[in-house]
Amino acid sequence: MQVRTGRDGDAAELLRLAGQVEHWFGAMVDDPGFHEAVERQLAGGTALVAADEGRLAGGLLVGYAPPVCRLHWLVVDGSARGAGVGRALVAEALARCPDGVATVEAVTFGADHPGAVTSGARVFYERLGFSPAEAAGNGPEGGSRQVYRRAR
């Protein structure tokens, strides 16, 4: 597996991965706004992908605005979950943080969200040293969200 900057040709694969998690996050594959966000991040060099033999095993959209780095959207292919893909993507995002970034944030499911346990997202972030912080606005599907934060 290789973690690299996403390219224009990766959009279709990122949308394929998005389709695997829509039941937790709400509609993305048919959402023009999500398409635009993916294309914007690919064009800006702030999309990371984990490629395995030409197929994407995962993707991460990142925002760097010192003093904060925001992990906007992380997805791992269902067949690759638990194999270190998400950890590798986050490690690469942290390695690319510009000077002045002191804090890293991610928004994930609130404790009462059905995907909180099933997805493993909260445990994933906690294992990477993130701590639950304040509540965030509900997701597009109406489920609760929570900010997770750690020092860089």
N, C-alpha and C positions, 0 to 999 in steps of 0.2 A: 504494500500500500504506500502511495506517495501523497503527501499533503502539499498542495500547490495553490497558487492564485487561480481563481476561476477565470475561464475564458468565455468569449461570446458563445461558442458552441456548447457550453455546459448548461445553458438555460433549460433545454428540454429535459435533461436528466434531473436538474433541481426540481422541476415541476413534477416529474415522475415520483421523486421522493416526497414532495409535498402531498401528493395524492395518498400516500401511505399514512399520513397523520392528520388528515382533515377531520376525522371523527373526534379528535381531541381539540383541534385549533379552529375549526370552522372552515368554510370554503376558501380555497386558495387557488386551485388549479384553474378555475373559470373566472377568477377575480382579476380584472385588468390592472387594478392598483397593485396587486401582488406581483403580477408580471412586470410592471414598471419598476417596482422596487428591486426585483432580481436583476433586471437589465441594468439599472442604475448602479447597483453594487458591482456587477461584473465589469461594467465600463470604468468604474472608479477604482478598481483593484482592491476592493474591500470585501470580496466574496472569496472564501477559501473552500476548497473541495478536497476530499480524500478519494483518490482514484485507485482502482484496483483492476488491472487488466482492461483498461479502457472504459470501464463502467464506474459510475460514481457510487461510492459506499457511504458518502455523507457530504454535508455542506454546512457552512456557517457564514452568516452575514454579520459583519462587524462594523461598528462605528467608533472612530477614534476622535475624541474631542477633549484633549487634556483639560482638566486632570482626570477625566473618566474615559474608560474604554467600555463600550456597550456591546454585549453579545446579543444581537437582535433576533436571530433565528438560527437554531441548530437542529439538524435532522440527520438521522442515521438510518440507512436502509434496514428494514426488518431482519434481513438475513445476516446483517453484520453487527447487530446490537450485542453488546457485551464483549466485543473483540478489541476494544481500545480505540475505535474510530473517533468517537466523540472526544475522548481525552486528548488524542493527537491533534484534532482540530483546535481545541481550546489552547493547548500548549503552543501551537503555531501562532494563534492570534496574540497570545501574551508575548511571545518572542518578537512580534512585529510592532509592539506598542511603541509609539514615539516618546521621546523625552517629555517629561512632565506628567505622564499618566501615573497616578497614584492609586486609583481605585478601578476595579472591574465590576461591572454589574450585568446581571442577566435577569430577565423576567420570565418566570415559569408559573406553573399551576399553583393555585392556592391549595392549602391543605384539604379543603372540602371538595375540590374538583375531582371528578371520576378518573381523570388521567393522572392524578398526582401519584398514585401508587402504581397503576398499571404501566405507565410510561417509564417509571424509574427516574424521572427528571430531578425531583427534589433530592433524592439520595445521591444521584450523579453529581450535582453541584456541591452538596455537602462533602462528598469524598474529595473534591478538588479544593476544599478550603473555603468555600462560600458559606455564608450564614444567612438565614432568613432575615429580611428587614421589613420595611413597610409594605402594606398592601398596594397593589397597582390596580389600574382600571380593569374592568372585566374584559375578557377576550371577545372576539367577534361572534363567537357562539354563545356568549352570555356567561361563561364560566369564570370563576374567580382567578385572579393572578396575584403573584407576590414577587417582589424584588428580592434577589439574592445578591449579596455583595461580598467582596473580599479585597484586601490590599493586594496591590500588584506584586 
